Amino acid sequence: MSAMIPTEEQSKNLIKKDEGTSFAAPIIAGMCAILLKYSGLKGSLQLREKIMNTMVMKTILQHMATRRGSHDPLYGYGHILLSKVLDMGQDTWKNWLMRL
């Protein structure tokens, strides 16, 4: 087991700062997968099906952004904060999602 856990020296090479669509796309795709799973756990199949709609997912991602409502050609909507959704209570999440 200890062979699978990187040492502090090895871990310095595991975290990389980068930018651009090619770097961000898999991260955003992972966040979308988490949101789909979260909707199934915190809501109903109806909620999960609702966020599978591209425009609804786009609205959710924009809500999670640090520059929400302020699109910049270079920086987009800013950083995505998954915690903005995951920190919502179950009822708040369901009510907010159903209004979209």
MMTF fields as JSON, N, C-alpha, C and O atoms, coordinates in Angstrom:
{
  "mmtfVersion": "1.0.0",
  "mmtfProducer": "UNKNOWN",
  "numBonds": 399,
  "numAtoms": 400,
  "numGroups": 100,
  "numChains": 1,
  "numModels": 1,
  "chainsPerModel": [1],
  "groupsPerChain": [100],
  "chainIdList": ["A"],
  "bondAtomList": [4, 2, 8, 6, 12, 10, 16, 14, 20, 18, 24, 22, 28, 26, 32, 30, 36, 34, 40, 38, 44, 42, 48, 46, 52, 50, 56, 54, 60, 58, 64, 62, 68, 66, 72, 70, 76, 74, 80, 78, 84, 82, 88, 86, 92, 90, 96, 94, 100, 98, 104, 102, 108, 106, 112, 110, 116, 114, 120, 118, 124, 122, 128, 126, 132, 130, 136, 134, 140, 138, 144, 142, 148, 146, 152, 150, 156, 154, 160, 158, 164, 162, 168, 166, 172, 170, 176, 174, 180, 178, 184, 182, 188, 186, 192, 190, 196, 194, 200, 198, 204, 202, 208, 206, 212, 210, 216, 214, 220, 218, 224, 222, 228, 226, 232, 230, 236, 234, 240, 238, 244, 242, 248, 246, 252, 250, 256, 254, 260, 258, 264, 262, 268, 266, 272, 270, 276, 274, 280, 278, 284, 282, 288, 286, 292, 290, 296, 294, 300, 298, 304, 302, 308, 306, 312, 310, 316, 314, 320, 318, 324, 322, 328, 326, 332, 330, 336, 334, 340, 338, 344, 342, 348, 346, 352, 350, 356, 354, 360, 358, 364, 362, 368, 366, 372, 370, 376, 374, 380, 378, 384, 382, 388, 386, 392, 390, 396, 394],
  "bondOrderList": [1, 1, 1, 1, 1, 1, 1, 1, 1, 1, 1, 1, 1, 1, 1, 1, 1, 1, 1, 1, 1, 1, 1, 1, 1, 1, 1, 1, 1, 1, 1, 1, 1, 1, 1, 1, 1, 1, 1, 1, 1, 1, 1, 1, 1, 1, 1, 1, 1, 1, 1, 1, 1, 1, 1, 1, 1, 1, 1, 1, 1, 1, 1, 1, 1, 1, 1, 1, 1, 1, 1, 1, 1, 1, 1, 1, 1, 1, 1, 1, 1, 1, 1, 1, 1, 1, 1, 1, 1, 1, 1, 1, 1, 1, 1, 1, 1, 1, 1],
  "groupList": [{"groupName": "MET", "atomNameList": ["N", "CA", "C", "O"], "elementList": ["N", "C", "C", "O"], "formalChargeList": [0, 0, 0, 0], "bondAtomList": [1, 0, 2, 1, 3, 2], "bondOrderList": [1, 1, 2], "singleLetterCode": "M", "chemCompType": "L-PEPTIDE LINKING"}, {"groupName": "SER", "atomNameList": ["N", "CA", "C", "O"], "elementList": ["N", "C", "C", "O"], "formalChargeList": [0, 0, 0, 0], "bondAtomList": [1, 0, 2, 1, 3, 2], "bondOrderList": [1, 1, 2], "singleLetterCode": "S", "chemCompType": "L-PEPTIDE LINKING"}, {"groupName": "ALA", "atomNameList": ["N", "CA", "C", "O"], "elementList": ["N", "C", "C", "O"], "formalChargeList": [0, 0, 0, 0], "bondAtomList": [1, 0, 2, 1, 3, 2], "bondOrderList": [1, 1, 2], "singleLetterCode": "A", "chemCompType": "L-PEPTIDE LINKING"}, {"groupName": "ILE", "atomNameList": ["N", "CA", "C", "O"], "elementList": ["N", "C", "C", "O"], "formalChargeList": [0, 0, 0, 0], "bondAtomList": [1, 0, 2, 1, 3, 2], "bondOrderList": [1, 1, 2], "singleLetterCode": "I", "chemCompType": "L-PEPTIDE LINKING"}, {"groupName": "PRO", "atomNameList": ["N", "CA", "C", "O"], "elementList": ["N", "C", "C", "O"], "formalChargeList": [0, 0, 0, 0], "bondAtomList": [1, 0, 2, 1, 3, 2], "bondOrderList": [1, 1, 2], "singleLetterCode": "P", "chemCompType": "L-PEPTIDE LINKING"}, {"groupName": "THR", "atomNameList": ["N", "CA", "C", "O"], "elementList": ["N", "C", "C", "O"], "formalChargeList": [0, 0, 0, 0], "bondAtomList": [1, 0, 2, 1, 3, 2], "bondOrderList": [1, 1, 2], "singleLetterCode": "T", "chemCompType": "L-PEPTIDE LINKING"}, {"groupName": "GLU", "atomNameList": ["N", "CA", "C", "O"], "elementList": ["N", "C", "C", "O"], "formalChargeList": [0, 0, 0, 0], "bondAtomList": [1, 0, 2, 1, 3, 2], "bondOrderList": [1, 1, 2], "singleLetterCode": "E", "chemCompType": "L-PEPTIDE LINKING"}, {"groupName": "GLN", "atomNameList": ["N", "CA", "C", "O"], "elementList": ["N", "C", "C", "O"], "formalChargeList": [0, 0, 0, 0], "bondAtomList": [1, 0, 2, 1, 3, 2], "bondOrderList": [1, 1, 2], "singleLetterCode": "Q", "chemCompType": "L-PEPTIDE LINKING"}, {"groupName": "LYS", "atomNameList": ["N", "CA", "C", "O"], "elementList": ["N", "C", "C", "O"], "formalChargeList": [0, 0, 0, 0], "bondAtomList": [1, 0, 2, 1, 3, 2], "bondOrderList": [1, 1, 2], "singleLetterCode": "K", "chemCompType": "L-PEPTIDE LINKING"}, {"groupName": "ASN", "atomNameList": ["N", "CA", "C", "O"], "elementList": ["N", "C", "C", "O"], "formalChargeList": [0, 0, 0, 0], "bondAtomList": [1, 0, 2, 1, 3, 2], "bondOrderList": [1, 1, 2], "singleLetterCode": "N", "chemCompType": "L-PEPTIDE LINKING"}, {"groupName": "LEU", "atomNameList": ["N", "CA", "C", "O"], "elementList": ["N", "C", "C", "O"], "formalChargeList": [0, 0, 0, 0], "bondAtomList": [1, 0, 2, 1, 3, 2], "bondOrderList": [1, 1, 2], "singleLetterCode": "L", "chemCompType": "L-PEPTIDE LINKING"}, {"groupName": "ASP", "atomNameList": ["N", "CA", "C", "O"], "elementList": ["N", "C", "C", "O"], "formalChargeList": [0, 0, 0, 0], "bondAtomList": [1, 0, 2, 1, 3, 2], "bondOrderList": [1, 1, 2], "singleLetterCode": "D", "chemCompType": "L-PEPTIDE LINKING"}, {"groupName": "GLY", "atomNameList": ["N", "CA", "C", "O"], "elementList": ["N", "C", "C", "O"], "formalChargeList": [0, 0, 0, 0], "bondAtomList": [1, 0, 2, 1, 3, 2], "bondOrderList": [1, 1, 2], "singleLetterCode": "G", "chemCompType": "PEPTIDE LINKING"}, {"groupName": "PHE", "atomNameList": ["N", "CA", "C", "O"], "elementList": ["N", "C", "C", "O"], "formalChargeList": [0, 0, 0, 0], "bondAtomList": [1, 0, 2, 1, 3, 2], "bondOrderList": [1, 1, 2], "singleLetterCode": "F", "chemCompType": "L-PEPTIDE LINKING"}, {"groupName": "CYS", "atomNameList": ["N", "CA", "C", "O"], "elementList": ["N", "C", "C", "O"], "formalChargeList": [0, 0, 0, 0], "bondAtomList": [1, 0, 2, 1, 3, 2], "bondOrderList": [1, 1, 2], "singleLetterCode": "C", "chemCompType": "L-PEPTIDE LINKING"}, {"groupName": "TYR", "atomNameList": ["N", "CA", "C", "O"], "elementList": ["N", "C", "C", "O"], "formalChargeList": [0, 0, 0, 0], "bondAtomList": [1, 0, 2, 1, 3, 2], "bondOrderList": [1, 1, 2], "singleLetterCode": "Y", "chemCompType": "L-PEPTIDE LINKING"}, {"groupName": "ARG", "atomNameList": ["N", "CA", "C", "O"], "elementList": ["N", "C", "C", "O"], "formalChargeList": [0, 0, 0, 0], "bondAtomList": [1, 0, 2, 1, 3, 2], "bondOrderList": [1, 1, 2], "singleLetterCode": "R", "chemCompType": "L-PEPTIDE LINKING"}, {"groupName": "VAL", "atomNameList": ["N", "CA", "C", "O"], "elementList": ["N", "C", "C", "O"], "formalChargeList": [0, 0, 0, 0], "bondAtomList": [1, 0, 2, 1, 3, 2], "bondOrderList": [1, 1, 2], "singleLetterCode": "V", "chemCompType": "L-PEPTIDE LINKING"}, {"groupName": "HIS", "atomNameList": ["N", "CA", "C", "O"], "elementList": ["N", "C", "C", "O"], "formalChargeList": [0, 0, 0, 0], "bondAtomList": [1, 0, 2, 1, 3, 2], "bondOrderList": [1, 1, 2], "singleLetterCode": "H", "chemCompType": "L-PEPTIDE LINKING"}, {"groupName": "TRP", "atomNameList": ["N", "CA", "C", "O"], "elementList": ["N", "C", "C", "O"], "formalChargeList": [0, 0, 0, 0], "bondAtomList": [1, 0, 2, 1, 3, 2], "bondOrderList": [1, 1, 2], "singleLetterCode": "W", "chemCompType": "L-PEPTIDE LINKING"}],
  "groupTypeList": [0, 1, 2, 0, 3, 4, 5, 6, 6, 7, 1, 8, 9, 10, 3, 8, 8, 11, 6, 12, 5, 1, 13, 2, 2, 4, 3, 3, 2, 12, 0, 14, 2, 3, 10, 10, 8, 15, 1, 12, 10, 8, 12, 1, 10, 7, 10, 16, 6, 8, 3, 0, 9, 5, 0, 17, 0, 8, 5, 3, 10, 7, 18, 0, 2, 5, 16, 16, 12, 1, 18, 11, 4, 10, 15, 12, 15, 12, 18, 3, 10, 10, 1, 8, 17, 10, 11, 0, 12, 7, 11, 5, 19, 8, 9, 19, 10, 0, 16, 10],
  "groupIdList": [1, 2, 3, 4, 5, 6, 7, 8, 9, 10, 11, 12, 13, 14, 15, 16, 17, 18, 19, 20, 21, 22, 23, 24, 25, 26, 27, 28, 29, 30, 31, 32, 33, 34, 35, 36, 37, 38, 39, 40, 41, 42, 43, 44, 45, 46, 47, 48, 49, 50, 51, 52, 53, 54, 55, 56, 57, 58, 59, 60, 61, 62, 63, 64, 65, 66, 67, 68, 69, 70, 71, 72, 73, 74, 75, 76, 77, 78, 79, 80, 81, 82, 83, 84, 85, 86, 87, 88, 89, 90, 91, 92, 93, 94, 95, 96, 97, 98, 99, 100],
  "secStructList": [7, 6, 6, 6, 1, 7, 7, 2, 2, 2, 2, 6, 6, 6, 7, 7, 7, 7, 7, 1, 2, 2, 2, 2, 2, 2, 2, 2, 2, 2, 2, 2, 2, 2, 2, 2, 2, 2, 2, 2, 2, 2, 1, 7, 2, 2, 2, 2, 2, 2, 2, 6, 1, 2, 2, 2, 2, 2, 2, 2, 2, 2, 2, 6, 5, 6, 6, 6, 6, 7, 7, 5, 6, 6, 6, 5, 6, 7, 7, 5, 7, 6, 2, 2, 2, 2, 6, 1, 7, 2, 2, 2, 2, 2, 2, 2, 2, 2, 2, 7],
  "xCoordList": [0.816, 0.0, 0.855, 0.532, 1.918, 2.733, 3.402, 3.765, 3.567, 4.17, 3.227, 3.673, 1.928, 0.954, 0.81, 0.304, 1.24, 1.11, 2.41, 3.472, 2.345, 3.57, 4.175, 3.469, 5.479, 6.16, 5.931, 5.425, 6.294, 6.129, 6.917, 6.435, 8.101, 8.927, 8.267, 8.251, 7.723, 7.061, 5.791, 5.462, 5.083, 3.815, 3.996, 3.049, 5.172, 5.421, 5.249, 4.907, 5.483, 5.368, 3.968, 3.702, 3.082, 1.743, 0.758, -0.214, 0.989, 0.083, 0.676, 1.809, -0.112, 0.372, -0.617, -1.826, -0.115, -0.952, -0.924, 0.14, -2.09, -2.179, -3.441, -4.174, -3.694, -4.861, -5.297, -4.583, -6.457, -6.956, -8.08, -8.319, -8.751, -9.899, -9.515, -10.233, -8.398, -7.984, -7.702, -7.899, -7.247, -6.984, -8.28, -8.478, -9.158, -10.374, -11.474, -12.223, -11.595, -12.715, -12.864, -13.979, -11.791, -11.988, -12.363, -13.065, -11.906, -12.257, -13.74, -14.434, -14.224, -15.646, -16.507, -17.577, -16.055, -16.802, -16.929, -17.981, -15.859, -15.909, -16.882, -17.601, -16.916, -17.869, -19.301, -20.186, -19.53, -20.866, -21.275, -22.426, -20.343, -20.628, -20.974, -21.883, -20.253, -20.548, -21.941, -22.691, -22.293, -23.618, -24.73, -25.775, -24.504, -25.494, -25.688, -26.817, -24.594, -24.672, -25.334, -26.195, -24.935, -25.485, -26.993, -27.733, -27.45, -28.886, -29.644, -30.759, -29.053, -29.684, -29.757, -30.714, -28.746, -28.714, -29.61, -30.282, -29.624, -30.34, -31.74, -32.506, -32.067, -33.367, -34.002, -33.927, -34.606, -35.316, -34.741, -33.869, -35.233, -34.844, -35.228, -34.532, -36.338, -36.791, -35.739, -35.471, -35.138, -34.093, -32.881, -32.314, -32.488, -31.324, -31.557, -30.666, -32.731, -33.042, -33.047, -32.636, -33.508, -33.561, -32.163, -31.968, -31.191, -29.868, -29.081, -27.991, -29.618, -28.973, -29.21, -28.559, -30.138, -30.37, -29.178, -28.785, -28.609, -27.399, -27.569, -26.675, -28.688, -28.886, -29.023, -28.563, -29.651, -29.782, -28.4, -28.052, -27.617, -26.263, -25.414, -24.643, -25.551, -24.804, -25.18, -24.312, -26.465, -26.928, -26.362, -25.947, -26.347, -25.797, -24.316, -23.862, -23.561, -22.119, -21.869, -20.952, -22.679, -22.524, -22.828, -22.187, -23.799, -24.125, -22.947, -22.737, -22.194, -21.067, -19.807, -18.812, -19.837, -18.647, -18.372, -19.28, -17.097, -16.688, -17.01, -17.118, -17.165, -17.484, -18.88, -19.106, -19.796, -21.158, -21.75, -21.702, -22.307, -22.938, -21.959, -22.362, -20.68, -19.656, -18.683, -17.562, -19.115, -18.269, -17.137, -17.357, -15.945, -14.755, -14.242, -14.176, -13.874, -13.405, -12.171, -11.989, -11.339, -10.124, -10.351, -9.879, -11.062, -11.22, -12.58, -12.814, -13.478, -14.793, -15.569, -15.636, -16.153, -16.912, -16.082, -16.618, -14.797, -13.919, -13.791, -13.978, -13.476, -13.301, -14.658, -15.575, -14.763, -15.979, -15.815, -14.843, -16.755, -16.723, -17.818, -18.98, -17.445, -18.393, -19.095, -20.234, -18.419, -18.988, -20.253, -21.084, -20.414, -21.623, -22.88, -23.928, -22.78, -23.928, -23.925, -24.964, -22.783, -22.727, -23.033, -23.459, -22.823, -23.12, -24.594, -25.031, -25.357, -26.789, -27.458, -27.065, -28.436, -29.229, -30.04, -30.245, -30.49, -31.223, -32.451, -32.677, -33.245, -34.447, -34.102, -34.757, -33.076, -32.651, -32.217, -32.591, -31.421, -30.947, -32.14, -32.21, -33.064, -34.205, -35.068, -35.462, -35.367, -36.202, -35.531, -36.175, -34.242, -33.499, -33.478, -33.696, -33.213, -33.123, -34.465, -34.513, -35.541, -36.854, -37.279, -38.122, -36.71, -37.042, -36.313, -36.69, -35.281, -34.534, -35.327, -34.853],
  "yCoordList": [-1.199, 0.0, 1.257, 2.214, 1.278, 2.487, 2.796, 3.945, 1.806, 2.048, 2.846, 3.489, 2.807, 3.519, 4.979, 5.792, 5.316, 6.677, 7.426, 7.016, 8.513, 9.235, 9.929, 10.364, 10.015, 10.769, 12.252, 12.634, 13.083, 14.53, 15.017, 15.868, 14.494, 14.888, 14.481, 15.26, 13.266, 12.798, 13.589, 13.835, 13.984, 14.671, 16.066, 16.613, 16.652, 17.977, 17.947, 18.963, 16.793, 16.672, 16.255, 16.195, 15.972, 15.509, 16.642, 16.473, 17.779, 18.911, 19.882, 20.342, 20.183, 21.045, 22.18, 21.955, 23.366, 24.514, 24.662, 24.7, 24.744, 24.888, 25.672, 26.058, 25.905, 26.679, 26.261, 25.546, 26.708, 26.441, 25.417, 24.709, 25.366, 24.481, 23.014, 22.243, 22.623, 21.217, 20.78, 19.614, 21.694, 21.386, 21.392, 20.547, 22.345, 22.525, 21.529, 21.129, 21.117, 20.274, 18.983, 18.673, 18.217, 17.001, 17.293, 16.502, 18.407, 18.777, 19.126, 18.694, 19.901, 20.274, 19.039, 18.908, 18.133, 16.896, 16.086, 15.509, 16.047, 15.355, 16.005, 15.314, 17.342, 18.05, 17.756, 17.595, 17.686, 17.361, 15.958, 15.737, 15.02, 13.657, 13.646, 12.934, 14.429, 14.514, 15.098, 14.617, 16.125, 16.734, 15.756, 15.722, 14.962, 13.956, 12.936, 12.582, 12.471, 11.504, 12.138, 11.525, 13.359, 14.079, 14.243, 14.103, 14.539, 14.722, 13.429, 13.448, 12.32, 11.035, 10.707, 10.081, 11.128, 10.858, 11.816, 11.403, 13.069, 14.093, 14.381, 15.113, 13.817, 14.12, 12.88, 11.788, 13.07, 11.991, 11.772, 12.514, 10.759, 10.511, 11.704, 12.039, 12.341, 13.529, 14.64, 15.283, 14.874, 15.896, 15.517, 16.354, 14.26, 13.804, 13.986, 14.442, 13.638, 13.802, 15.281, 15.643, 16.122, 17.56, 18.134, 18.912, 17.762, 18.357, 17.713, 18.176, 16.655, 16.085, 16.979, 16.813, 17.923, 18.901, 19.857, 20.405, 20.056, 20.867, 22.294, 22.814, 22.919, 24.305, 24.394, 25.358, 23.398, 23.392, 23.202, 23.896, 22.266, 22.047, 23.304, 23.659, 23.972, 25.222, 26.267, 26.964, 26.372, 27.319, 26.962, 27.843, 25.659, 25.223, 25.581, 26.105, 25.303, 25.6, 27.101, 27.524, 27.904, 29.358, 29.83, 30.755, 29.202, 29.556, 29.26, 29.965, 28.228, 27.813, 28.642, 28.504, 29.488, 30.23, 31.433, 32.027, 31.767, 32.918, 34.249, 35.268, 34.264, 35.498, 35.401, 35.858, 34.819, 34.614, 35.925, 36.943, 35.891, 37.073, 38.046, 39.094, 37.716, 38.617, 37.82, 37.535, 37.465, 36.673, 37.522, 38.645, 36.992, 37.643, 36.79, 35.568, 37.41, 36.625, 35.767, 34.711, 36.202, 35.461, 34.481, 33.346, 34.905, 34.087, 33.403, 32.675, 33.628, 33.0, 33.484, 34.683, 32.543, 32.873, 32.685, 32.744, 32.461, 32.304, 30.859, 29.947, 30.652, 29.314, 28.727, 29.447, 27.426, 26.726, 26.224, 25.539, 26.563, 26.142, 25.103, 25.451, 23.844, 22.754, 22.85, 22.408, 23.42, 23.53, 24.391, 24.228, 25.302, 26.133, 25.281, 25.641, 24.162, 23.264, 22.242, 21.993, 21.65, 20.578, 21.068, 20.279, 22.358, 22.907, 23.286, 23.581, 23.277, 23.567, 22.43, 21.27, 22.759, 21.711, 20.968, 21.472, 19.799, 18.968, 19.683, 19.667, 20.31, 21.005, 22.21, 22.457, 22.96, 24.125, 23.7, 24.329, 22.623, 22.106, 21.713, 22.104, 20.952, 20.487, 21.665, 21.729, 22.594, 23.747, 24.624, 25.067, 24.876, 25.712, 25.063, 25.724, 23.766, 23.045, 22.996, 23.124, 22.815, 22.744, 24.08, 24.111, 25.189, 26.516, 26.784, 27.695, 26.009, 26.25, 25.829, 25.961],
  "zCoordList": [0.0, 0.0, 0.0, -0.703, 0.756, 0.819, -0.514, -0.768, -1.355, -2.664, -3.564, -4.514, -3.27, -4.085, -3.672, -4.446, -2.483, -1.979, -2.271, -1.801, -3.037, -3.365, -2.146, -1.236, -2.159, -1.111, -1.356, -2.412, -0.405, -0.575, -1.791, -2.538, -1.99, -3.134, -4.448, -5.401, -4.503, -5.72, -6.009, -7.169, -4.967, -5.171, -5.757, -6.321, -5.643, -6.227, -7.735, -8.342, -8.345, -9.793, -10.241, -11.441, -9.31, -9.661, -9.89, -10.626, -9.281, -9.415, -10.418, -10.274, -11.434, -12.502, -12.728, -12.789, -12.849, -13.179, -14.692, -15.31, -15.266, -16.714, -17.026, -16.115, -18.268, -18.666, -20.051, -20.755, -20.429, -21.769, -21.777, -20.799, -22.9, -23.054, -22.918, -22.281, -23.506, -23.437, -22.012, -21.668, -21.191, -19.786, -18.98, -18.107, -19.272, -18.481, -18.819, -17.928, -20.072, -20.504, -19.688, -19.269, -19.446, -18.645, -17.196, -16.566, -16.673, -15.297, -15.223, -14.303, -16.179, -16.216, -16.459, -15.865, -17.325, -17.577, -16.283, -16.007, -15.5, -14.216, -13.261, -12.539, -13.247, -12.394, -12.833, -11.993, -14.127, -14.628, -14.176, -13.801, -14.212, -13.759, -12.27, -11.845, -11.489, -10.05, -9.84, -8.99, -10.601, -10.469, -10.845, -10.196, -11.891, -12.272, -11.154, -10.816, -10.59, -9.495, -8.278, -7.646, -7.95, -6.799, -6.947, -5.973, -8.158, -8.389, -8.153, -7.633, -8.526, -8.279, -6.797, -6.342, -6.043, -4.608, -3.828, -2.883, -4.207, -3.449, -3.98, -3.354, -5.111, -5.69, -6.275, -5.713, -7.376, -8.023, -9.414, -9.865, -10.074, -11.458, -12.319, -13.278, -11.973, -12.71, -12.654, -13.669, -11.476, -11.354, -12.186, -12.889, -12.106, -12.871, -14.366, -15.083, -14.83, -16.253, -16.637, -17.739, -15.733, -16.018, -16.252, -17.186, -15.418, -15.6, -16.729, -17.066, -17.315, -18.498, -19.713, -20.744, -19.594, -20.646, -20.69, -19.66, -21.859, -22.014, -21.486, -20.819, -21.773, -21.332, -19.813, -19.203, -19.208, -17.748, -17.118, -16.163, -17.651, -17.118, -17.286, -16.394, -18.418, -18.635, -17.583, -17.057, -17.283, -16.264, -14.892, -14.14, -14.567, -13.283, -13.2, -12.183, -14.259, -14.261, -14.143, -13.439, -14.826, -14.714, -13.295, -12.796, -12.651, -11.269, -10.336, -9.35, -10.651, -9.826, -10.103, -9.39, -11.114, -11.535, -10.641, -10.06, -10.554, -9.744, -10.42, -9.737, -11.74, -12.465, -13.071, -14.192, -12.348, -12.842, -13.338, -12.647, -14.536, -15.111, -15.733, -16.238, -15.704, -16.226, -17.089, -16.67, -18.287, -19.177, -19.729, -20.185, -19.688, -20.216, -21.378, -21.249, -22.524, -23.666, -23.358, -23.964, -22.441, -22.104, -20.956, -21.011, -19.928, -18.721, -18.592, -17.628, -19.552, -19.486, -18.275, -18.004, -17.551, -16.354, -15.093, -13.987, -15.242, -14.084, -13.659, -14.465, -12.407, -11.852, -11.472, -11.078, -11.594, -11.212, -9.778, -9.462, -8.925, -7.526, -7.3, -7.09, -7.343, -7.157, -5.805, -5.656, -4.84, -3.49, -3.465, -2.571, -4.427, -4.458, -4.571, -4.033, -5.262, -5.381, -4.261, -3.648, -3.987, -3.0, -1.589, -0.745, -1.319, 0.001, 0.178, 1.291, -0.917, -0.81, -0.043, -0.17, 0.724, 1.359, 0.312, -0.792, 0.644, -0.3, -0.855, -2.065, 0.01, -0.449, -1.315, -2.327, -0.921, -1.7, -3.088, -4.078, -3.17, -4.463, -5.34, -6.505, -4.788, -5.584, -6.033, -7.198, -5.13, -5.487, -6.529, -7.48, -6.355, -7.304, -8.677, -9.692, -8.698, -9.965, -10.685, -11.908, -9.951, -10.581, -11.175, -12.071, -10.693, -11.248, -12.561, -13.298, -12.863, -14.121, -15.324, -16.452]
}
